[in-house]
Amino acid sequence: MKKDFYEILGISKNASEAEIKKAYRKKAIEFHPDKNPGNKEAEEKFKEAAEAYEVLSDAQKKAKYDQYGHQAFDGAGGGYGGGGHMNMDDIFSQFGDIFGGAFGGGGFSGFGGGGGGQRRAKGSNLRIKVKLTLEEIANGVEKKVKVKRKIQAPGVSYKTCSTCNGQGQVMRVTNTILGRMQTATTCPTCGGSGQAIDKKPNNADAQGMILEDETVSIKIPAGVVDGMQLKVSSKGNDAPGNGIPGDLIVAIEEVEHEFLKREGENLHYDLYISFAEAVLGVSKDIEAVNGKVRIKLDEGIQSGKILRLKGKGIPSLNSYGSGDLLVHVNVWTPKTLNKDQKKFFESNLEDPNFKPNPEKSEKSFFEKVKDMFS
């Protein structure tokens, strides 16, 4: 079972952005491979801290994590794309600059920052929408999608960028009222990859890339919501040279159901019955996400009655059970009657049994709505 991200960094849920960054820096320095050579346990803790920081340092990801926990991300073949699924190069590439001069000259040995190592560029992300039916959302599903992504062309070769000497950055010195200031900016020649084209085939673009169709399998957990984004690591565009592929961002789009209306984890169903069925009672088949469910309506059931079918809604994304299916009973009043039908009702207009006489136990509309959300 995954550890809580706040617990990994040793912070509270109310920690500020600066406190999250400070806590991550402390943990990563403590378990850094340079300080713990050959220590697998320290390496895992280093990766855990990177994964926690990747989510908690991003306001959107943090909000989803606070609401849904780990399962807000785990369903997309790697979820966060964070420390638990990244190699050490990925972590150094993405978070190396947070350490300043903590490790000899501001970087990680051999990987990034300002310590003389080569910075690894990351390819651009790709974004797609995946439409899901309510049934697929309720049960979870594996989708295969065709993605057009950039990959390095066969036969392409790269050499170290002469402008930045493979660093991916160039230093600029500017004069300010406070004196001369030195800043690092992305290399304009190689775009930060540290690599320049040496040889490339005719069908490749300026970065040595070609477009290729690839079928990607996406595992989507039960309980996702419309607008949620999942991430499939390393299925975005390639980066030049020895760079890291980008990610595939998958936006969930919920297809409206013909009969069921979703409200969080609960589902609503409008059941229409005739006056005769309401008087005599009847059994009805109700549409649910996993097939039909038969329910029995008692004699004399009133219009507006709400029947709650426990556990027949949408599963919780955090695996805390499922919501309910709320069946709203509506007695259908005929708009036209033949002569005999009209005569029957006219003869019963003064019958006390046909006059409204709600019992004290009968709940008002507002009480029923309140019960639905309690």
C-alpha positions in Angstrom: 0.0 0.0 0.0 1.4 3.4 -0.9 2.4 5.7 1.9 0.7 9.1 2.4 2.6 11.8 0.6 2.3 14.2 3.5 3.7 11.5 5.8 6.6 10.9 3.4 7.7 14.6 3.5 6.8 15.0 7.1 4.4 17.9 6.6 0.8 18.7 7.4 -2.0 19.1 4.8 -1.9 22.8 5.4 1.8 23.2 4.5 2.6 26.2 2.3 4.3 25.9 -1.1 7.6 27.0 0.5 7.3 24.4 3.3 6.6 21.6 0.8 9.7 22.6 -1.2 11.8 22.9 2.0 10.7 19.5 3.2 11.4 17.8 -0.1 14.9 19.3 -0.3 15.6 18.1 3.2 14.5 14.5 2.4 16.2 14.3 -1.0 19.5 15.5 0.5 19.2 13.0 3.3 18.6 10.1 0.9 20.6 11.3 -2.1 22.5 8.6 -3.9 25.8 10.5 -3.6 25.4 10.3 0.2 24.2 6.7 0.2 26.1 4.9 -2.5 24.7 1.4 -3.1 22.0 1.8 -0.5 18.8 0.5 -2.2 16.5 1.5 0.8 17.8 5.1 0.6 17.3 5.1 -3.2 13.6 4.1 -2.7 13.1 6.8 -0.1 14.7 9.3 -2.5 12.2 8.2 -5.2 9.2 8.3 -2.8 10.1 11.9 -1.8 10.3 12.9 -5.5 6.9 11.3 -6.2 5.4 13.1 -3.2 6.9 16.4 -4.2 5.8 16.1 -7.8 2.1 15.9 -6.7 2.1 18.2 -3.7 4.0 21.0 -5.5 1.4 21.2 -8.2 -1.8 22.9 -7.0 -4.0 21.0 -9.4 -2.5 17.6 -8.6 -2.5 18.3 -4.9 -6.2 19.2 -5.0 -7.0 15.9 -6.7 -4.8 13.9 -4.3 -6.5 15.6 -1.3 -9.9 14.6 -2.6 -9.3 11.2 -4.1 -5.9 10.0 -2.7 -3.5 7.8 -4.8 -6.3 6.4 -7.0 -6.8 9.9 -8.6 -3.7 9.1 -10.6 -2.9 5.4 -10.4 -5.2 4.3 -13.1 -3.3 5.5 -16.1 -0.4 3.1 -16.3 1.9 4.8 -13.9 -0.3 7.6 -12.5 1.7 10.5 -11.4 4.7 9.8 -13.5 6.5 10.5 -10.3 9.3 9.0 -8.3 7.8 5.5 -8.0 7.7 5.2 -11.8 10.7 7.3 -12.8 14.3 6.4 -13.1 17.0 8.4 -11.3 17.7 10.4 -14.4 14.0 11.5 -14.6 14.1 12.8 -11.1 17.4 14.7 -11.5 16.2 16.2 -14.7 12.9 17.4 -13.3 13.9 18.5 -9.8 17.6 19.0 -10.0 17.4 22.8 -9.8 15.7 22.7 -6.4 19.0 21.8 -4.6 21.1 24.9 -5.5 24.6 24.2 -4.4 23.8 21.3 -2.1 25.9 18.9 -4.2 29.2 20.4 -5.4 28.4 23.3 -7.8 24.6 23.2 -7.8 23.8 19.9 -9.5 23.7 16.1 -9.1 26.8 14.2 -10.0 26.6 13.5 -13.7 23.0 14.4 -14.3 21.9 18.1 -14.2 21.9 21.5 -12.7 25.1 23.5 -12.7 27.6 20.8 -11.7 29.0 20.1 -15.1 26.8 17.1 -15.9 24.6 16.9 -19.0 21.0 18.0 -18.6 18.5 15.7 -20.1 15.6 17.4 -21.9 12.1 16.1 -21.8 9.9 15.7 -24.8 6.6 17.5 -25.0 3.4 16.0 -23.6 0.5 14.9 -25.7 -3.1 15.4 -24.7 -6.2 13.3 -25.7 -9.8 13.0 -24.6 -11.3 9.6 -23.9 -15.1 9.3 -23.8 -16.5 6.8 -21.2 -20.0 5.5 -20.7 -21.5 5.4 -17.2 -21.1 1.6 -17.3 -17.4 1.9 -18.1 -16.9 4.5 -15.3 -18.8 2.2 -12.8 -16.7 -0.9 -13.6 -13.4 0.5 -14.7 -12.1 -0.2 -18.2 -9.0 -0.6 -20.3 -9.0 1.5 -23.4 -6.7 1.2 -26.4 -6.2 4.5 -28.3 -4.1 5.3 -31.3 -1.7 8.2 -30.7 0.4 10.0 -33.3 3.6 10.8 -31.5 7.1 12.0 -32.5 9.9 9.5 -32.2 13.5 9.7 -33.1 14.0 8.8 -36.8 15.9 5.6 -37.5 19.5 6.5 -38.5 19.5 9.9 -36.8 22.6 10.8 -34.8 23.4 13.6 -32.4 26.4 15.4 -31.2 27.1 17.6 -28.2 25.7 21.1 -28.8 28.7 23.5 -29.3 26.8 26.5 -28.0 26.2 25.1 -24.4 28.7 22.2 -24.5 26.0 19.8 -23.7 24.7 21.6 -20.6 21.4 22.7 -22.2 21.9 26.1 -20.6 23.9 29.2 -21.3 25.0 31.7 -18.8 24.1 35.4 -19.3 25.6 38.3 -17.5 23.6 41.5 -17.1 24.4 44.8 -15.5 21.8 46.0 -12.9 21.8 48.7 -10.3 22.8 46.0 -7.8 25.8 45.1 -9.9 26.5 42.3 -12.4 24.1 39.4 -12.2 24.6 36.0 -13.8 21.5 33.9 -14.8 21.1 30.6 -16.6 18.8 30.4 -19.6 17.8 27.6 -21.9 20.2 27.2 -24.8 18.7 28.8 -27.9 20.5 26.4 -30.2 19.5 23.0 -28.8 16.4 24.0 -26.9 17.8 22.7 -23.6 18.6 19.1 -24.8 22.4 19.6 -24.9 22.3 17.8 -28.2 22.5 19.0 -31.8 21.7 17.1 -35.0 24.8 15.4 -36.6 23.1 13.3 -39.2 19.4 12.8 -40.1 17.4 11.1 -42.8 15.5 13.2 -45.3 12.1 12.4 -43.8 13.0 13.7 -40.3 12.3 17.2 -39.1 14.9 19.7 -37.8 15.1 17.8 -34.5 15.5 14.4 -36.1 11.9 13.3 -35.4 9.3 11.5 -37.4 5.6 11.0 -36.7 4.5 7.5 -35.9 1.1 6.0 -34.9 1.2 3.9 -31.8 -1.6 2.1 -30.0 -1.5 2.8 -26.3 -3.3 0.8 -23.6 -4.8 3.0 -20.8 -6.2 1.4 -17.6 -8.9 3.6 -16.2 -10.0 2.9 -12.6 -13.7 2.8 -11.6 -15.1 6.0 -10.3 -13.3 8.6 -12.4 -15.2 11.9 -13.0 -15.7 14.1 -16.0 -12.8 16.4 -16.5 -10.3 14.3 -14.5 -6.9 13.9 -16.1 -4.8 10.7 -16.0 -1.2 10.4 -17.1 0.5 7.6 -19.1 4.2 8.1 -18.5 6.7 8.2 -21.5 4.0 8.0 -24.1 4.3 11.6 -25.3 6.8 12.9 -27.8 10.4 11.8 -27.8 13.2 14.3 -27.0 16.3 14.7 -29.1 19.4 12.7 -28.2 19.3 11.0 -24.9 16.3 13.0 -23.6 13.3 11.7 -21.7 10.0 11.1 -23.6 7.1 13.3 -22.6 3.8 12.0 -21.2 0.4 11.3 -22.6 -2.3 13.3 -20.7 -5.7 11.6 -20.8 -8.8 13.8 -20.1 -11.9 11.9 -19.1 -15.2 12.9 -20.8 -18.3 11.3 -19.4 -21.0 10.4 -22.0 -24.5 11.2 -20.7 -26.7 8.2 -19.9 -30.1 7.8 -21.4 -31.9 7.1 -18.1 -29.4 7.6 -15.2 -28.2 10.9 -13.9 -25.0 11.0 -11.9 -24.4 13.1 -8.8 -21.0 12.3 -7.4 -21.1 8.6 -6.5 -25.0 8.5 -6.4 -27.2 7.8 -9.4 -30.8 9.1 -10.0 -33.5 7.3 -11.9 -37.0 8.7 -12.7 -39.6 5.9 -12.6 -43.0 6.7 -14.0 -46.0 4.5 -13.1 -49.7 4.6 -13.8 -52.3 5.6 -11.3 -53.6 2.0 -11.3 -50.0 0.7 -10.6 -49.7 3.1 -7.7 -53.0 2.0 -6.2 -52.5 -1.8 -6.6 -48.7 -2.0 -6.2 -46.4 -3.5 -8.9 -42.9 -4.9 -9.5 -40.7 -2.9 -11.9 -37.4 -3.4 -13.6 -35.0 -0.5 -12.9 -32.1 0.5 -15.2 -28.8 0.3 -13.3 -25.1 0.5 -14.4 -24.7 -3.3 -14.1 -28.0 -4.4 -15.7 -31.6 -4.2 -14.6 -32.7 -4.4 -11.0 -36.2 -5.5 -10.0 -38.0 -3.6 -7.2 -41.4 -4.0 -5.6 -43.6 -1.0 -5.1 -46.1 -1.3 -2.3 -49.8 -0.7 -2.7 -50.8 3.0 -2.4 -47.3 4.3 -3.1 -47.2 8.1 -3.4 -45.8 10.2 -6.2 -42.6 11.7 -5.1 -41.5 8.7 -3.1 -37.7 8.1 -3.2 -36.4 4.6 -3.0 -32.8 4.1 -2.1 -31.0 1.1 -3.5 -27.8 0.8 -1.4 -24.5 0.2 -3.3 -26.0 0.4 -6.8 -24.3 3.7 -7.6 -20.7 4.5 -8.7 -17.8 3.0 -6.8 -15.6 5.4 -4.8 -12.3 6.2 -6.5 -10.7 5.6 -3.1 -12.3 2.1 -2.8 -14.5 3.2 0.1 -17.6 1.3 -1.3 -20.1 2.6 -3.8 -22.8 5.2 -3.9 -26.5 4.5 -4.1 -29.2 4.4 -6.8 -32.1 6.7 -5.9 -35.3 5.8 -7.6 -37.8 8.7 -7.9 -41.4 7.5 -8.2 -43.6 9.6 -10.4 -47.3 8.7 -10.7 -48.4 9.5 -14.3 -51.7 11.3 -14.6 -53.6 10.5 -17.9 -54.3 13.6 -19.9 -57.4 12.3 -21.6 -60.1 9.8 -20.5 -62.9 7.9 -22.3 -66.4 8.2 -21.2 -66.4 5.2 -18.9 -63.1 6.2 -17.3 -64.3 9.7 -16.7 -67.5 8.4 -15.2 -65.6 6.2 -12.8 -63.5 9.0 -11.4 -66.5 11.4 -11.2 -68.3 8.9 -9.1 -65.4 8.8 -6.7 -64.8 12.5 -6.3 -66.5 12.6 -2.9 -65.2 9.3 -1.8 -63.0 9.9 1.4 -60.6 7.2 0.2 -59.7 9.3 -2.8 -59.2 12.5 -1.0 -55.6 13.5 -0.1 -54.9 12.7 3.5 -51.2 12.8 4.2 -50.1 11.2 7.4 -47.8 13.0 9.8 -45.1 10.4 9.0 -45.2 11.5 5.3 -42.1 13.7 4.6 -42.3 16.9 2.7 -40.5 17.5 -0.6 -37.8 19.5 1.2 -37.3 16.8 3.8 -36.9 14.2 1.1 -34.2 16.3 -0.6 -32.5 16.7 2.7 -32.5 12.9 3.2 -31.0 12.4 -0.2 -27.9 14.3 0.8 -27.6 13.1 4.4 
